[in-house]
Amino acid sequence: MVTDIGINGLEKLVVSLGSFTDYALAKINLSTDNVLVNGKSPQGQFILIPKQGSGDWTGVQNYIKNY
């Protein structure tokens, strides 16, 4: 990992996060089967966008929170 956070900033970050035992890892698949749809960018590239519409990430955020 590469970061521009200095040692003082890193120490503050670690303290604010608390204990690593307070967290769990989860694997979540975001796809067109759940919260995304196929779309096209203004330049013509195929992209995935939220089902609620471009720029509305509330459905994706709720899906992740409820997982």
PQR file with spaces between the fields and no chain letter, atoms N, CA, C, O and H, PARSE charges and radii, in Angstrom:
ATOM       1  N    MET     1       0.842   -1.161    0.000 -0.4000 1.5000
ATOM       2  CA   MET     1       0.000    0.000    0.000 -0.0000 2.0000
ATOM       3  C    MET     1       0.891    1.229    0.000  0.5500 1.7000
ATOM       4  O    MET     1       1.930    1.262    0.659 -0.5500 1.4000
ATOM       5  N    VAL     2       0.467    2.243   -0.753 -0.4000 1.5000
ATOM       6  CA   VAL     2       1.193    3.502   -0.818 -0.0000 2.0000
ATOM       7  C    VAL     2       0.275    4.595   -0.311  0.5500 1.7000
ATOM       8  O    VAL     2      -0.891    4.658   -0.702 -0.5500 1.4000
ATOM       9  H    VAL     2      -0.377    2.216   -1.288  0.4000 1.0000
ATOM      10  N    THR     3       0.785    5.456    0.554 -0.4000 1.5000
ATOM      11  CA   THR     3      -0.019    6.546    1.102 -0.0000 2.0000
ATOM      12  C    THR     3       0.857    7.757    1.357  0.5500 1.7000
ATOM      13  O    THR     3       2.080    7.649    1.455 -0.5500 1.4000
ATOM      14  H    THR     3       1.732    5.405    0.872  0.4000 1.0000
ATOM      15  N    ASP     4       0.214    8.914    1.463 -0.4000 1.5000
ATOM      16  CA   ASP     4       0.950   10.124    1.818 -0.0000 2.0000
ATOM      17  C    ASP     4       0.687   10.526    3.269  0.5500 1.7000
ATOM      18  O    ASP     4       1.015   11.638    3.682 -0.5500 1.4000
ATOM      19  H    ASP     4      -0.779    9.002    1.383  0.4000 1.0000
ATOM      20  N    ILE     5       0.095    9.613    4.033 -0.4000 1.5000
ATOM      21  CA   ILE     5      -0.161    9.871    5.449 -0.0000 2.0000
ATOM      22  C    ILE     5       1.153    9.739    6.212  0.5500 1.7000
ATOM      23  O    ILE     5       1.852    8.732    6.103 -0.5500 1.4000
ATOM      24  H    ILE     5      -0.171    8.710    3.697  0.4000 1.0000
ATOM      25  N    GLY     6       1.477   10.775    6.986 -0.4000 1.5000
ATOM      26  CA   GLY     6       2.687   10.738    7.795 -0.0000 2.0000
ATOM      27  C    GLY     6       2.490    9.857    9.021  0.5500 1.7000
ATOM      28  O    GLY     6       1.373    9.412    9.287 -0.5500 1.4000
ATOM      29  H    GLY     6       0.909   11.594    7.075  0.4000 1.0000
ATOM      30  N    ILE     7       3.550    9.600    9.766 -0.4000 1.5000
ATOM      31  CA   ILE     7       3.496    8.721   10.937 -0.0000 2.0000
ATOM      32  C    ILE     7       2.535    9.269   11.989  0.5500 1.7000
ATOM      33  O    ILE     7       1.834    8.490   12.635 -0.5500 1.4000
ATOM      34  H    ILE     7       4.457    9.961    9.550  0.4000 1.0000
ATOM      35  N    ASN     8       2.484   10.588   12.179 -0.4000 1.5000
ATOM      36  CA   ASN     8       1.562   11.172   13.160 -0.0000 2.0000
ATOM      37  C    ASN     8       0.120   10.961   12.736  0.5500 1.7000
ATOM      38  O    ASN     8      -0.728   10.610   13.557 -0.5500 1.4000
ATOM      39  H    ASN     8       3.053   11.221   11.654  0.4000 1.0000
ATOM      40  N    GLY     9      -0.160   11.171   11.466 -0.4000 1.5000
ATOM      41  CA   GLY     9      -1.508   10.939   10.955 -0.0000 2.0000
ATOM      42  C    GLY     9      -1.898    9.484   11.049  0.5500 1.7000
ATOM      43  O    GLY     9      -3.049    9.168   11.352 -0.5500 1.4000
ATOM      44  H    GLY     9       0.528   11.456   10.799  0.4000 1.0000
ATOM      45  N    LEU    10      -0.963    8.597   10.795 -0.4000 1.5000
ATOM      46  CA   LEU    10      -1.225    7.163   10.883 -0.0000 2.0000
ATOM      47  C    LEU    10      -1.527    6.743   12.321  0.5500 1.7000
ATOM      48  O    LEU    10      -2.419    5.929   12.558 -0.5500 1.4000
ATOM      49  H    LEU    10      -0.029    8.853   10.549  0.4000 1.0000
ATOM      50  N    GLU    11      -0.790    7.294   13.270 -0.4000 1.5000
ATOM      51  CA   GLU    11      -1.042    6.983   14.683 -0.0000 2.0000
ATOM      52  C    GLU    11      -2.441    7.436   15.089  0.5500 1.7000
ATOM      53  O    GLU    11      -3.138    6.706   15.795 -0.5500 1.4000
ATOM      54  H    GLU    11      -0.065    7.955   13.077  0.4000 1.0000
ATOM      55  N    LYS    12      -2.865    8.624   14.659 -0.4000 1.5000
ATOM      56  CA   LYS    12      -4.207    9.125   14.966 -0.0000 2.0000
ATOM      57  C    LYS    12      -5.277    8.243   14.326  0.5500 1.7000
ATOM      58  O    LYS    12      -6.310    7.972   14.938 -0.5500 1.4000
ATOM      59  H    LYS    12      -2.299    9.217   14.086  0.4000 1.0000
ATOM      60  N    LEU    13      -5.029    7.800   13.104 -0.4000 1.5000
ATOM      61  CA   LEU    13      -5.976    6.937   12.403 -0.0000 2.0000
ATOM      62  C    LEU    13      -6.151    5.609   13.127  0.5500 1.7000
ATOM      63  O    LEU    13      -7.275    5.139   13.305 -0.5500 1.4000
ATOM      64  H    LEU    13      -4.190    8.020   12.607  0.4000 1.0000
ATOM      65  N    VAL    14      -5.045    5.004   13.544 -0.4000 1.5000
ATOM      66  CA   VAL    14      -5.103    3.721   14.243 -0.0000 2.0000
ATOM      67  C    VAL    14      -5.873    3.849   15.547  0.5500 1.7000
ATOM      68  O    VAL    14      -6.679    2.979   15.877 -0.5500 1.4000
ATOM      69  H    VAL    14      -4.132    5.386   13.399  0.4000 1.0000
ATOM      70  N    VAL    15      -5.636    4.921   16.291 -0.4000 1.5000
ATOM      71  CA   VAL    15      -6.342    5.145   17.555 -0.0000 2.0000
ATOM      72  C    VAL    15      -7.834    5.325   17.306  0.5500 1.7000
ATOM      73  O    VAL    15      -8.647    4.795   18.064 -0.5500 1.4000
ATOM      74  H    VAL    15      -4.981    5.628   16.023  0.4000 1.0000
ATOM      75  N    SER    16      -8.210    6.055   16.269 -0.4000 1.5000
ATOM      76  CA   SER    16      -9.624    6.325   16.002 -0.0000 2.0000
ATOM      77  C    SER    16     -10.370    5.082   15.527  0.5500 1.7000
ATOM      78  O    SER    16     -11.583    4.990   15.712 -0.5500 1.4000
ATOM      79  H    SER    16      -7.550    6.485   15.654  0.4000 1.0000
ATOM      80  N    LEU    17      -9.673    4.127   14.920 -0.4000 1.5000
ATOM      81  CA   LEU    17     -10.323    2.917   14.420 -0.0000 2.0000
ATOM      82  C    LEU    17     -10.640    1.916   15.521  0.5500 1.7000
ATOM      83  O    LEU    17     -11.536    1.087   15.358 -0.5500 1.4000
ATOM      84  H    LEU    17      -8.687    4.201   14.770  0.4000 1.0000
ATOM      85  N    GLY    18      -9.934    1.977   16.622 -0.4000 1.5000
ATOM      86  CA   GLY    18     -10.168    1.029   17.703 -0.0000 2.0000
ATOM      87  C    GLY    18      -9.471   -0.295   17.434  0.5500 1.7000
ATOM      88  O    GLY    18      -8.501   -0.369   16.680 -0.5500 1.4000
ATOM      89  H    GLY    18      -9.206    2.650   16.754  0.4000 1.0000
ATOM      90  N    SER    19      -9.988   -1.329   18.065 -0.4000 1.5000
ATOM      91  CA   SER    19      -9.382   -2.650   17.970 -0.0000 2.0000
ATOM      92  C    SER    19      -9.789   -3.356   16.677  0.5500 1.7000
ATOM      93  O    SER    19     -10.935   -3.258   16.238 -0.5500 1.4000
ATOM      94  H    SER    19     -10.776   -1.269   18.677  0.4000 1.0000
ATOM      95  N    PHE    20      -8.845   -4.061   16.081 -0.4000 1.5000
ATOM      96  CA   PHE    20      -9.145   -4.823   14.872 -0.0000 2.0000
ATOM      97  C    PHE    20     -10.154   -5.934   15.146  0.5500 1.7000
ATOM      98  O    PHE    20     -10.824   -6.399   14.224 -0.5500 1.4000
ATOM      99  H    PHE    20      -7.914   -4.141   16.438  0.4000 1.0000
ATOM     100  N    THR    21     -10.268   -6.360   16.388 -0.4000 1.5000
ATOM     101  CA   THR    21     -11.246   -7.410   16.711 -0.0000 2.0000
ATOM     102  C    THR    21     -12.673   -6.884   16.664  0.5500 1.7000
ATOM     103  O    THR    21     -13.620   -7.668   16.725 -0.5500 1.4000
ATOM     104  H    THR    21      -9.724   -5.982   17.137  0.4000 1.0000
ATOM     105  N    ASP    22     -12.844   -5.558   16.555 -0.4000 1.5000
ATOM     106  CA   ASP    22     -14.174   -4.965   16.436 -0.0000 2.0000
ATOM     107  C    ASP    22     -14.727   -5.065   15.013  0.5500 1.7000
ATOM     108  O    ASP    22     -15.880   -4.706   14.777 -0.5500 1.4000
ATOM     109  H    ASP    22     -12.075   -4.921   16.505  0.4000 1.0000
ATOM     110  N    TYR    23     -13.928   -5.543   14.071 -0.4000 1.5000
ATOM     111  CA   TYR    23     -14.308   -5.584   12.666 -0.0000 2.0000
ATOM     112  C    TYR    23     -14.301   -7.014   12.145  0.5500 1.7000
ATOM     113  O    TYR    23     -13.630   -7.891   12.690 -0.5500 1.4000
ATOM     114  H    TYR    23     -12.991   -5.835   14.263  0.4000 1.0000
ATOM     115  N    ALA    24     -15.061   -7.224   11.080 -0.4000 1.5000
ATOM     116  CA   ALA    24     -15.077   -8.523   10.398 -0.0000 2.0000
ATOM     117  C    ALA    24     -14.942   -8.266    8.897  0.5500 1.7000
ATOM     118  O    ALA    24     -15.399   -7.240    8.393 -0.5500 1.4000
ATOM     119  H    ALA    24     -15.606   -6.512   10.638  0.4000 1.0000
ATOM     120  N    LEU    25     -14.327   -9.183    8.203 -0.4000 1.5000
ATOM     121  CA   LEU    25     -14.204   -9.090    6.758 -0.0000 2.0000
ATOM     122  C    LEU    25     -15.375   -9.797    6.104  0.5500 1.7000
ATOM     123  O    LEU    25     -15.822  -10.846    6.569 -0.5500 1.4000
ATOM     124  H    LEU    25     -13.956  -10.016    8.612  0.4000 1.0000
ATOM     125  N    ALA    26     -15.861   -9.222    5.035 -0.4000 1.5000
ATOM     126  CA   ALA    26     -16.954   -9.840    4.282 -0.0000 2.0000
ATOM     127  C    ALA    26     -16.679   -9.639    2.800  0.5500 1.7000
ATOM     128  O    ALA    26     -16.146   -8.608    2.389 -0.5500 1.4000
ATOM     129  H    ALA    26     -15.499   -8.370    4.658  0.4000 1.0000
ATOM     130  N    LYS    27     -17.045  -10.622    2.016 -0.4000 1.5000
ATOM     131  CA   LYS    27     -16.898  -10.529    0.568 -0.0000 2.0000
ATOM     132  C    LYS    27     -18.281  -10.259   -0.016  0.5500 1.7000
ATOM     133  O    LYS    27     -19.210  -11.045    0.174 -0.5500 1.4000
ATOM     134  H    LYS    27     -17.478  -11.459    2.351  0.4000 1.0000
ATOM     135  N    ILE    28     -18.407   -9.151   -0.723 -0.4000 1.5000
ATOM     136  CA   ILE    28     -19.685   -8.746   -1.301 -0.0000 2.0000
ATOM     137  C    ILE    28     -19.503   -8.587   -2.806  0.5500 1.7000
ATOM     138  O    ILE    28     -18.546   -7.960   -3.260 -0.5500 1.4000
ATOM     139  H    ILE    28     -17.653   -8.513   -0.878  0.4000 1.0000
ATOM     140  N    ASN    29     -20.406   -9.146   -3.559 -0.4000 1.5000
ATOM     141  CA   ASN    29     -20.364   -9.051   -5.007 -0.0000 2.0000
ATOM     142  C    ASN    29     -21.411   -8.040   -5.468  0.5500 1.7000
ATOM     143  O    ASN    29     -22.609   -8.261   -5.291 -0.5500 1.4000
ATOM     144  H    ASN    29     -21.184   -9.655   -3.191  0.4000 1.0000
ATOM     145  N    LEU    30     -20.966   -6.948   -6.050 -0.4000 1.5000
ATOM     146  CA   LEU    30     -21.872   -5.955   -6.614 -0.0000 2.0000
ATOM     147  C    LEU    30     -21.947   -6.206   -8.107  0.5500 1.7000
ATOM     148  O    LEU    30     -20.935   -6.144   -8.805 -0.5500 1.4000
ATOM     149  H    LEU    30     -19.993   -6.769   -6.193  0.4000 1.0000
ATOM     150  N    SER    31     -23.152   -6.491   -8.601 -0.4000 1.5000
ATOM     151  CA   SER    31     -23.294   -6.841  -10.012 -0.0000 2.0000
ATOM     152  C    SER    31     -24.678   -6.475  -10.521  0.5500 1.7000
ATOM     153  O    SER    31     -25.485   -5.887   -9.802 -0.5500 1.4000
ATOM     154  H    SER    31     -23.974   -6.541   -8.034  0.4000 1.0000
ATOM     155  N    THR    32     -24.937   -6.830  -11.761 -0.4000 1.5000
ATOM     156  CA   THR    32     -26.261   -6.610  -12.342 -0.0000 2.0000
ATOM     157  C    THR    32     -27.290   -7.580  -11.770  0.5500 1.7000
ATOM     158  O    THR    32     -28.482   -7.441  -12.045 -0.5500 1.4000
ATOM     159  H    THR    32     -24.281   -7.307  -12.345  0.4000 1.0000
ATOM     160  N    ASP    33     -26.857   -8.550  -10.988 -0.4000 1.5000
ATOM     161  CA   ASP    33     -27.787   -9.459  -10.313 -0.0000 2.0000
ATOM     162  C    ASP    33     -28.394   -8.826   -9.067  0.5500 1.7000
ATOM     163  O    ASP    33     -29.387   -9.328   -8.542 -0.5500 1.4000
ATOM     164  H    ASP    33     -25.889   -8.663  -10.764  0.4000 1.0000
ATOM     165  N    ASN    34     -27.801   -7.714   -8.580 -0.4000 1.5000
ATOM     166  CA   ASN    34     -28.337   -7.110   -7.367 -0.0000 2.0000
ATOM     167  C    ASN    34     -28.526   -5.596   -7.487  0.5500 1.7000
ATOM     168  O    ASN    34     -29.674   -5.151   -7.507 -0.5500 1.4000
ATOM     169  H    ASN    34     -26.993   -7.306   -9.006  0.4000 1.0000
ATOM     170  N    VAL    35     -27.496   -4.795   -7.566 -0.4000 1.5000
ATOM     171  CA   VAL    35     -27.662   -3.345   -7.437 -0.0000 2.0000
ATOM     172  C    VAL    35     -27.182   -2.514   -8.627  0.5500 1.7000
ATOM     173  O    VAL    35     -27.288   -1.288   -8.594 -0.5500 1.4000
ATOM     174  H    VAL    35     -26.564   -5.157   -7.550  0.4000 1.0000
ATOM     175  N    LEU    36     -26.667   -3.138   -9.655 -0.4000 1.5000
ATOM     176  CA   LEU    36     -26.128   -2.399  -10.800 -0.0000 2.0000
ATOM     177  C    LEU    36     -26.858   -2.752  -12.093  0.5500 1.7000
ATOM     178  O    LEU    36     -27.492   -3.802  -12.196 -0.5500 1.4000
ATOM     179  H    LEU    36     -26.581   -4.134   -9.681  0.4000 1.0000
ATOM     180  N    VAL    37     -26.759   -1.861  -13.075 -0.4000 1.5000
ATOM     181  CA   VAL    37     -27.288   -2.113  -14.414 -0.0000 2.0000
ATOM     182  C    VAL    37     -26.224   -1.705  -15.427  0.5500 1.7000
ATOM     183  O    VAL    37     -25.347   -0.893  -15.133 -0.5500 1.4000
ATOM     184  H    VAL    37     -26.244   -1.008  -12.991  0.4000 1.0000
ATOM     185  N    ASN    38     -26.317   -2.277  -16.615 -0.4000 1.5000
ATOM     186  CA   ASN    38     -25.411   -1.913  -17.695 -0.0000 2.0000
ATOM     187  C    ASN    38     -25.764   -0.528  -18.199  0.5500 1.7000
ATOM     188  O    ASN    38     -26.939   -0.182  -18.312 -0.5500 1.4000
ATOM     189  H    ASN    38     -27.030   -2.937  -16.853  0.4000 1.0000
ATOM     190  N    GLY    39     -24.752    0.259  -18.499 -0.4000 1.5000
ATOM     191  CA   GLY    39     -24.961    1.593  -19.032 -0.0000 2.0000
ATOM     192  C    GLY    39     -23.864    1.952  -20.003  0.5500 1.7000
ATOM     193  O    GLY    39     -22.993    1.140  -20.316 -0.5500 1.4000
ATOM     194  H    GLY    39     -23.797   -0.023  -18.407  0.4000 1.0000
ATOM     195  N    LYS    40     -23.918    3.174  -20.471 -0.4000 1.5000
ATOM     196  CA   LYS    40     -22.916    3.671  -21.405 -0.0000 2.0000
ATOM     197  C    LYS    40     -22.515    5.069  -20.981  0.5500 1.7000
ATOM     198  O    LYS    40     -23.371    5.890  -20.652 -0.5500 1.4000
ATOM     199  H    LYS    40     -24.625    3.834  -20.217  0.4000 1.0000
ATOM     200  N    SER    41     -21.221    5.347  -20.986 -0.4000 1.5000
ATOM     201  CA   SER    41     -20.729    6.680  -20.643 -0.0000 2.0000
ATOM     202  C    SER    41     -20.996    7.634  -21.803  0.5500 1.7000
ATOM     203  O    SER    41     -21.289    7.193  -22.914 -0.5500 1.4000
ATOM     204  H    SER    41     -20.526    4.680  -21.253  0.4000 1.0000
ATOM     205  N    PRO    42     -20.896    8.934  -21.553 -0.5600 1.5000
ATOM     206  CA   PRO    42     -21.068    9.895  -22.647  0.2800 2.0000
ATOM     207  C    PRO    42     -20.059    9.700  -23.789  0.5500 1.7000
ATOM     208  O    PRO    42     -20.313   10.094  -24.926 -0.5500 1.4000
ATOM     209  N    GLN    43     -18.913    9.087  -23.469 -0.4000 1.5000
ATOM     210  CA   GLN    43     -17.893    8.830  -24.493 -0.0000 2.0000
ATOM     211  C    GLN    43     -18.108    7.489  -25.207  0.5500 1.7000
ATOM     212  O    GLN    43     -17.363    7.150  -26.126 -0.5500 1.4000
ATOM     213  H    GLN    43     -18.706    8.766  -22.545  0.4000 1.0000
ATOM     214  N    GLY    44     -19.126    6.726  -24.784 -0.4000 1.5000
ATOM     215  CA   GLY    44     -19.458    5.477  -25.466 -0.0000 2.0000
ATOM     216  C    GLY    44     -18.930    4.204  -24.818  0.5500 1.7000
ATOM     217  O    GLY    44     -19.165    3.117  -25.345 -0.5500 1.4000
ATOM     218  H    GLY    44     -19.732    7.001  -24.037  0.4000 1.0000
ATOM     219  N    GLN    45     -18.220    4.302  -23.685 -0.4000 1.5000
ATOM     220  CA   GLN    45     -17.726    3.096  -23.014 -0.0000 2.0000
ATOM     221  C    GLN    45     -18.879    2.423  -22.274  0.5500 1.7000
ATOM     222  O    GLN    45     -19.770    3.086  -21.742 -0.5500 1.4000
ATOM     223  H    GLN    45     -18.029    5.185  -23.256  0.4000 1.0000
ATOM     224  N    PHE    46     -18.841    1.085  -22.251 -0.4000 1.5000
ATOM     225  CA   PHE    46     -19.813    0.342  -21.469 -0.0000 2.0000
ATOM     226  C    PHE    46     -19.410    0.411  -19.999  0.5500 1.7000
ATOM     227  O    PHE    46     -18.255    0.157  -19.656 -0.5500 1.4000
ATOM     228  H    PHE    46     -18.118    0.547  -22.683  0.4000 1.0000
ATOM     229  N    ILE    47     -20.361    0.753  -19.135 -0.4000 1.5000
ATOM     230  CA   ILE    47     -20.097    0.915  -17.711 -0.0000 2.0000
ATOM     231  C    ILE    47     -21.228    0.288  -16.903  0.5500 1.7000
ATOM     232  O    ILE    47     -22.285   -0.031  -17.449 -0.5500 1.4000
ATOM     233  H    ILE    47     -21.298    0.959  -19.414  0.4000 1.0000
ATOM     234  N    LEU    48     -21.007    0.115  -15.617 -0.4000 1.5000
ATOM     235  CA   LEU    48     -22.052   -0.300  -14.696 -0.0000 2.0000
ATOM     236  C    LEU    48     -22.451    0.910  -13.865  0.5500 1.7000
ATOM     237  O    LEU    48     -21.597    1.639  -13.361 -0.5500 1.4000
ATOM     238  H    LEU    48     -20.148    0.374  -15.173  0.4000 1.0000
ATOM     239  N    ILE    49     -23.765    1.117  -13.726 -0.4000 1.5000
ATOM     240  CA   ILE    49     -24.256    2.226  -12.921 -0.0000 2.0000
ATOM     241  C    ILE    49     -25.272    1.685  -11.918  0.5500 1.7000
ATOM     242  O    ILE    49     -25.804    0.592  -12.115 -0.5500 1.4000
ATOM     243  H    ILE    49     -24.458    0.525  -14.136  0.4000 1.0000
ATOM     244  N    PRO    50     -25.548    2.427  -10.850 -0.5600 1.5000
ATOM     245  CA   PRO    50     -26.542    1.976   -9.871  0.2800 2.0000
ATOM     246  C    PRO    50     -27.928    1.855  -10.511  0.5500 1.7000
ATOM     247  O    PRO    50     -28.272    2.627  -11.406 -0.5500 1.4000
ATOM     248  N    LYS    51     -28.715    0.887  -10.049 -0.4000 1.5000
ATOM     249  CA   LYS    51     -30.076    0.713  -10.553 -0.0000 2.0000
ATOM     250  C    LYS    51     -30.923    1.958  -10.345  0.5500 1.7000
ATOM     251  O    LYS    51     -31.849    2.203  -11.119 -0.5500 1.4000
ATOM     252  H    LYS    51     -28.435    0.261   -9.322  0.4000 1.0000
ATOM     253  N    GLN    52     -30.627    2.754   -9.312 -0.4000 1.5000
ATOM     254  CA   GLN    52     -31.390    3.965   -9.032 -0.0000 2.0000
ATOM     255  C    GLN    52     -31.074    5.083  -10.019  0.5500 1.7000
ATOM     256  O    GLN    52     -31.801    6.074  -10.085 -0.5500 1.4000
ATOM     257  H    GLN    52     -29.875    2.555   -8.684  0.4000 1.0000
ATOM     258  N    GLY    53     -30.003    4.934  -10.782 -0.4000 1.5000
ATOM     259  CA   GLY    53     -29.616    5.950  -11.752 -0.0000 2.0000
ATOM     260  C    GLY    53     -28.204    6.441  -11.504  0.5500 1.7000
ATOM     261  O    GLY    53     -27.655    6.286  -10.414 -0.5500 1.4000
ATOM     262  H    GLY    53     -29.412    4.129  -10.728  0.4000 1.0000
ATOM     263  N    SER    54     -27.638    7.025  -12.519 -0.4000 1.5000
ATOM     264  CA   SER    54     -26.264    7.508  -12.447 -0.0000 2.0000
ATOM     265  C    SER    54     -26.111    8.524  -11.319  0.5500 1.7000
ATOM     266  O    SER    54     -26.851    9.506  -11.257 -0.5500 1.4000
ATOM     267  H    SER    54     -28.084    7.151  -13.405  0.4000 1.0000
ATOM     268  N    GLY    55     -25.153    8.286  -10.431 -0.4000 1.5000
ATOM     269  CA   GLY    55     -24.880    9.192   -9.327 -0.0000 2.0000
ATOM     270  C    GLY    55     -25.676    8.927   -8.060  0.5500 1.7000
ATOM     271  O    GLY    55     -25.389    9.530   -7.026 -0.5500 1.4000
ATOM     272  H    GLY    55     -24.552    7.488  -10.482  0.4000 1.0000
ATOM     273  N    ASP    56     -26.670    8.040   -8.108 -0.4000 1.5000
ATOM     274  CA   ASP    56     -27.469    7.727   -6.913 -0.0000 2.0000
ATOM     275  C    ASP    56     -26.993    6.395   -6.338  0.5500 1.7000
ATOM     276  O    ASP    56     -27.423    5.329   -6.779 -0.5500 1.4000
ATOM     277  H    ASP    56     -26.903    7.551   -8.948  0.4000 1.0000
ATOM     278  N    TRP    57     -26.113    6.466   -5.363 -0.4000 1.5000
ATOM     279  CA   TRP    57     -25.484    5.282   -4.785 -0.0000 2.0000
ATOM     280  C    TRP    57     -26.187    4.789   -3.526  0.5500 1.7000
ATOM     281  O    TRP    57     -25.659    3.912   -2.843 -0.5500 1.4000
ATOM     282  H    TRP    57     -25.763    7.331   -5.005  0.4000 1.0000
ATOM     283  N    THR    58     -27.356    5.323   -3.200 -0.4000 1.5000
ATOM     284  CA   THR    58     -28.036    4.932   -1.961 -0.0000 2.0000
ATOM     285  C    THR    58     -28.400    3.447   -1.951  0.5500 1.7000
ATOM     286  O    THR    58     -28.276    2.799   -0.912 -0.5500 1.4000
ATOM     287  H    THR    58     -27.785    6.036   -3.755  0.4000 1.0000
ATOM     288  N    GLY    59     -28.837    2.904   -3.057 -0.4000 1.5000
ATOM     289  CA   GLY    59     -29.177    1.481   -3.114 -0.0000 2.0000
ATOM     290  C    GLY    59     -27.970    0.595   -2.896  0.5500 1.7000
ATOM     291  O    GLY    59     -28.056   -0.422   -2.207 -0.5500 1.4000
ATOM     292  H    GLY    59     -28.937    3.431   -3.901  0.4000 1.0000
ATOM     293  N    VAL    60     -26.843    0.974   -3.479 -0.4000 1.5000
ATOM     294  CA   VAL    60     -25.600    0.213   -3.297 -0.0000 2.0000
ATOM     295  C    VAL    60     -25.149    0.304   -1.847  0.5500 1.7000
ATOM     296  O    VAL    60     -24.765   -0.701   -1.248 -0.5500 1.4000
ATOM     297  H    VAL    60     -26.772    1.800   -4.038  0.4000 1.0000
ATOM     298  N    GLN    61     -25.194    1.507   -1.280 -0.4000 1.5000
ATOM     299  CA   GLN    61     -24.784    1.695    0.114 -0.0000 2.0000
ATOM     300  C    GLN    61     -25.673    0.899    1.061  0.5500 1.7000
ATOM     301  O    GLN    61     -25.171    0.278    1.998 -0.5500 1.4000
ATOM     302  H    GLN    61     -25.506    2.323   -1.766  0.4000 1.0000
ATOM     303  N    ASN    62     -26.974    0.907    0.835 -0.4000 1.5000
ATOM     304  CA   ASN    62     -27.895    0.137    1.685 -0.0000 2.0000
ATOM     305  C    ASN    62     -27.660   -1.358    1.546  0.5500 1.7000
ATOM     306  O    ASN    62     -27.732   -2.093    2.531 -0.5500 1.4000
ATOM     307  H    ASN    62     -27.382    1.411    0.074  0.4000 1.0000
ATOM     308  N    TYR    63     -27.379   -1.814    0.329 -0.4000 1.5000
ATOM     309  CA   TYR    63     -27.094   -3.233    0.116 -0.0000 2.0000
ATOM     310  C    TYR    63     -25.865   -3.659    0.919  0.5500 1.7000
ATOM     311  O    TYR    63     -25.862   -4.720    1.542 -0.5500 1.4000
ATOM     312  H    TYR    63     -27.320   -1.217   -0.471  0.4000 1.0000
ATOM     313  N    ILE    64     -24.835   -2.839    0.900 -0.4000 1.5000
ATOM     314  CA   ILE    64     -23.605   -3.157    1.626 -0.0000 2.0000
ATOM     315  C    ILE    64     -23.870   -3.122    3.143  0.5500 1.7000
ATOM     316  O    ILE    64     -23.426   -4.017    3.862 -0.5500 1.4000
ATOM     317  H    ILE    64     -24.837   -1.976    0.394  0.4000 1.0000
ATOM     318  N    LYS    65     -24.577   -2.116    3.628 -0.4000 1.5000
ATOM     319  CA   LYS    65     -24.871   -2.012    5.066 -0.0000 2.0000
ATOM     320  C    LYS    65     -25.684   -3.205    5.566  0.5500 1.7000
ATOM     321  O    LYS    65     -25.477   -3.680    6.683 -0.5500 1.4000
ATOM     322  H    LYS    65     -24.938   -1.389    3.044  0.4000 1.0000
ATOM     323  N    ASN    66     -26.612   -3.687    4.733 -0.4000 1.5000
ATOM     324  CA   ASN    66     -27.501   -4.777    5.152 -0.0000 2.0000
ATOM     325  C    ASN    66     -26.927   -6.157    4.920  0.5500 1.7000
ATOM     326  O    ASN    66     -27.531   -7.153    5.317 -0.5500 1.4000
ATOM     327  H    ASN    66     -26.781   -3.302    3.826  0.4000 1.0000
ATOM     328  N    TYR    67     -25.764   -6.234    4.281 -0.4000 1.5000
ATOM     329  CA   TYR    67     -25.171   -7.543    3.965 -0.0000 2.0000
ATOM     330  C    TYR    67     -24.701   -8.231    5.212  0.5500 1.7000
ATOM     331  O    TYR    67     -24.175   -9.342    5.143 -0.5500 1.4000
ATOM     332  H    TYR    67     -25.273   -5.425    3.959  0.4000 1.0000
